[in-house]
Amino acid sequence: MSTRLSEQTRRLAAIEALVCRDVGRKTADLIAANAGGLSDSARELAQATSVGLITGFFVPRGDVAAPETDGPVGTALLAAALAACGVGARIATDTPCADAVRAALAATGVAVAVDEVAVSDRAGLDKLVGDWRAASLSHAVAIERCGRSVDGKPRNMRGVDVSPWTAPLDDLFLGGPWKKLAVGDGGNEVGMGRLPAGLIARTVPNGAEIACVTSCDHLTVAGVSNWGAYGLMAALAVLRPDWQPTIAKFLTAERDLAVTRAVVDKAGAVDGVTARREPTVDGFGPDIHGALVDELGRIAWGQAAD
């Protein structure tokens, strides 16, 4: 192995180790079973010519009904970085999460098309599948998107059926010849069907099985799904040195916080763990997320690899 490839491999491993770690969800087995997934996903995405991304996870809990901060933030920044690098990008979501996706994109400052589908609009979803196929997308990337469980229903981590707020965008993800990449952090997201369902078993109050059955070609199991998007950005900067200066503009703690604040302030998004309307993600504040993003940048630019 050449010195250049050895250094590249070392940086990719450091990125994956930082992003793909259990943060208290008991996902260590999932992460171990998918070792190398982020690096494989990034190598695939580095060849992309046109990408369709899918995100949006709605939180209905008590008197809270809002999209969560995890997903739209990382997806928007990844899409913006790809678009700025000359790779066509568009994001699909459903109506309950559309305002959050648009707010996130607006905060990036890059124009990326949003494909919105109403929850029960089967004709609209079928048309969008046709549109994506006609656009000759090379890759589809699902990030923190709730997918179908074994009984056909999308379920959150509490086992609650969220189909009244969730369009079956699994069908869009699976609907074309594009390479299918996915990022998730708990087991119920699109793409997790790549792993054995037994690894994703959860004990939830209603006894429901939450493991998503929708599979993918390459999977990233991250501690937080936004981190998975940032890990892909950092890995792309390693694999495509020509993209590095552009990606560096989007992979910053300041960008992460600005986009997170935008989805909260402008779209009413909430933290998916706490259900609070504040600029946190999965219970972690900007101090945690910002430090991780900064470290990813240091690894990607070759300033650190530990």
Disulfide bonds with the S-S distance in Angstrom:
none
